[in-house]
Amino acid sequence: MTSFGFTSMGSSSSSHKRSFLGHESETSRGENLPRRSLSLIRANSRLRHVLGPSGVAFIEHATGAIQRILPHVEVSSWSEGPWEESKSVWTSSALSKIRMTLAIGEEGAHDARSLTAFIERKRLPVVGGMAARSFDLREHDICKRISSRISEVLQRATLQSHAPSLEAIAAAFDEHVVAFHVAEHHALQLSVSEVFSALHTLSEQSYENKSLTFGCILDPTKIGGSRTAQFPRDFLASKKYKALTDGFRTAYHISRDGKILGFVDLED
């Protein structure tokens, strides 16, 4: 069974999650977004003036998603230049380096600009030599989604008056990228973004004065058909669904169209 799982574990302002590639990462959805130690936009840059403080904070957090989502990668310094179309492309047939370009502003606008950087795998020693440094198709797709999402948000030339909106988008940026990638890659017929939202809601609830622990396995090979229980809608509406799995030993088995198929014993 080709499948992947999600687990909700109690309430917390930040949570440790396992990324879609199976590597552990830490993310936060709070308002106090993490800041990168070095700014990717020069202090005297025209782009910094166009974006304003909120736009700069957004782009620094959003570009950090590259290293939060993808395992063991490093990103070069970002270079600013004239407007170019948003893209993430391999630089050679070796597939070992990706050039990412962020389009900022609208094409033809006098203050439209772009930022470009190169993404490579870190050199990591493994038994028998060095780890492979090429990127696969899924990692390439993640890079494309990061660059296109940033460019989509920053399409407007002036963003200085949109701080609350940018904070909200930034807080859910990583989940947005992963949700759309997972849904398309596995041809799911339910919204993975809604699944993430449901798990956040469940993590803030309790059952019989105990924090809820809840697990589900989404199976892209199965169709639920005429089954009526729909995830996550019905699971949020009734407490009886919330206490039947613990996310460690048991989990709901969910079809690609969001129907409950049964339970999965995770210890088998």
N, C-alpha and C positions, 0 to 999 in steps of 0.2 A: 504494500500500500504506500504510494507516494503521498506524503502528508507533511504537515508542519503544525506546530502548536503554539498557543498563547496561554499565559497564566496570569491571573490577577492575585496579588498577595497583599491584602490589607492596605491601610492608608499610609501615605508617605508623600512628602513634598518632592522627593526624587526617588527614582526606582532603578534597580539594576535590571537590565533586560538583555536577552540574548538576541543578537542581530540576525537578520535573515540568512546570513552566511554561516551562522553557528559560532560566532565569536562574541564574547561578553563585552558590553559597552555600558556606559552610564549616561543617562539622559535626564533632563529636567524639563518640566512643562510650566514652571513657575514664571513669574514676571521678571525675576532677577536672572536674566540670561547670562550664561558664561561669556566672558570676553577673552579674545585671543591676546596673548601677551604682546605681540607686535602688530601694529596696524598694517593692513595690506594696501592702504591708500595713503600716499604721502601727505604730510601736514600742509604743504603749500599747493596741493593738487586742485585744479579747477573742479574735478569730480567731487571732491570732498565738500566744496561749497554748494554744488548742485544737490547733493544728497542730503546735506544737513546731518546733525548728530544722530537722529533716529535712523536715517537711511544708512549711514556708515555702520552703526551698531547692528542693523539687520544683516548687511552684506557680510560683515565679519563673522557673525554667528552662522549664517547660512552656508558660507564656504567651508566652515569648520565641519559641516556634515560629511564632507569627503572622508575625513579621517575618523569621524565617529561611526560611520556606517561600514566603510570598507576596511578590511584588515591589513595592517602592516604596510601602509602607503605613506609616501611623503610628497608634499606639494611645494613646488618652487616658489620663488617670489613672484608676485603678480605685477605685470607690466601694463601700464595704461596707454591707450592709443585711440585713434579715431574709431567711430562706430563700426562694428562688425556684427554680423548675424550670430546669434547664440548657437554654439555647437560644441561637441566633444568628439574629437576624432583621434584615431591612432596615428602616430607619426611615422610608422614603418610597418612592414610585414611581420616584424618580430612581435608585434602587439605588446611591447613592453613599456610604452610611454603613450600617455593620452594628453593631447593639447585641449584645454578647456577654455572657451571664450564666453564671457558674459556680456550680453548686450544691455546697455544702460541708457534709457531714454528711447525716443522714437527715431527711426531712421530719417535723416534729413534735418532734424532739429539742430540748432546751432550749438547746443551744449550736450548733445548726445555723445557718449563715449563708450569704450569697451575696456574690459580687463581680461588678460590672458595669463595662464599659468600652465605648468606641465606637471603631470601626476605620474609617479613611478612607484614600483614596489621597493620597499626597503630590502637591503641585502641581509638575509637571515641565514645563518649556518644551520644545516640539518645533517642528520646522519648520512654519510656518503657524499657530502658536498654542500652546495648552496641551494636554497629553495628556488623554485621556478619564479621568474620575475614577470611573466606575461600576464595580461588581464584576460579574463574570459568574457563571454558575451553578456552575462548578467551584470558583471561589474561595469562594463562599458555602458550598459543601459542605465545603471544607477547614475553614472557621471552625466549622461545626457539629461536625465530627469532633474538632477541638481541644477545644471546650468540653465535649462529651459524654465524651471520654476523661479529661479532668481531673476532671470530676465523678464519673465511675465510680471512679477511683482514690481520690478523697477522700470517698467515700460514708460511710466509717466516721467516727465523731465524733472519735476520738482516734487519732493516728497516730504518736505520739512513739516507740513501740517498734518501728517498722517501717522504720528508716533504710536497711538493706541492700536491702530490696525496693524502696523508693522510688528509690534510686540506680540500680538495675538498670532500672526502668521509665523513669526519666528519660533514661538513656543512649540508649535506643532509641525515645524518644518520637516524634521527627520521622519516623523510618522507619516506625513503626507507622501514623501518620496517613496518610502518603503511600501506603503499601502498600495499605491498605484502600480508599482513594479510587481508586487506579489500578485495582485488581482489580474494583471495582464499576462504575466508569465504562466500562471496556472489556469487561465481562462475561467476565473471564478465568476459566478453570477450573483454574488452578494458584495456589499461594500466593505472592504477591509478597514477603511477609515471608520465606519460605524462600529465594527468589531473593537477597534482600539478605544473608541469613545465609550463603548459599553464596559470594557474592562476597567477604564479609569473610574467610571461611575460605581462599579462593583467594589473597587478597592476602597471607596469612601464609605461603604455600608457595612453593617454588622448583622449577624444572625444569632439570636439568643445571647446577646452581649459578647459575641466573639467576632473578630475580624473575619471577613469572608476570604476563603481561598478557593479559587475557581479555575478550572482548566478546560480547554477545548482543543480538539484536533480537527483542522479543516482538511478534508480529503477531496482533492480536485478530480479524483477518478470516479466519484459517486454522484448520482443525481437522486434527490429526495423524492421527487415525484409528487404523489398525492398526500404525503405526510403533512400534518397541519402545523405542528410546533415550528415556529420560525425563529431563528437566531439572528440578531440578538434581541429582537423586539419582545418576544414572549418571555425571555429569561429575565428581563428587567421588570416585567409586570408582575411576576409571581415569585414569592420567596421560596416556594417548594423546589424550584429549579436551582436556586443558588446554593443549596446546602448538600447537593447530591454528589459533587466531585470535590477533590481537594487540590488538583493540579499537580500532585506529586505521585500519587498511586493510581488515581482514576481521572478520566477526562471525558467530556462529551465527544462523540464522534459526529461531526457536522459535514454534510454534503456540500458540494460546490455551489449549490443554490440556497444554502442556509437552512436546510432541514435537518432535524435531529435524527440520526440513524441508530443511536444506541450509546453504549458506554465502551470505553477502551481501558483495559488494564495496562497501565504504564510499566508495571513491574514484570510483565511477561517478556 
